[in-house]
Amino acid sequence: QVQLVESGGGLVQPGGSLRLSCEASGFTASGHWMLWVRQAPGKGLEWVSSISSGGNTYYSESVNGRFTMHRDNAKNTLYLQMSSLESEDTAVYYCAKDYTGGARGQGTQVTVSS
């Protein structure tokens, strides 16, 4: 059974940093494309970043240079290191399997506010 559990969200001031985690179970994350997506209040789902099974990473223009995605194969866990956070980054963050609309966890709330 595929399960994804996100954690690490919280309240942070503009310019601050957070690291999100996504623990995967029921499948091997390194064998799939894995994504981080987010949903801001009143908006649709937005792609943030992806990592291929080969370990190549890709980022949306809005987060490129500020966010870094990586994977710990031994822990079957994905991470999203976020820095230089902006109020526009406020959203519920989800990790997703295979594609933006794929299996997701319950999400973790990130709020960027002073």
Secondary structure, DSSP 8 states (H G I E B T S, - for coil): --EEEEE--EEE-TT--EEEEEEEESS-GGGS-EEEEEE-TTS-EEEEEEE-TT--EEE-TTTTTTEEEEEETTTTEEEEEE-S--GGG-EEEEEEESSTTS-B-S-EEEEE--
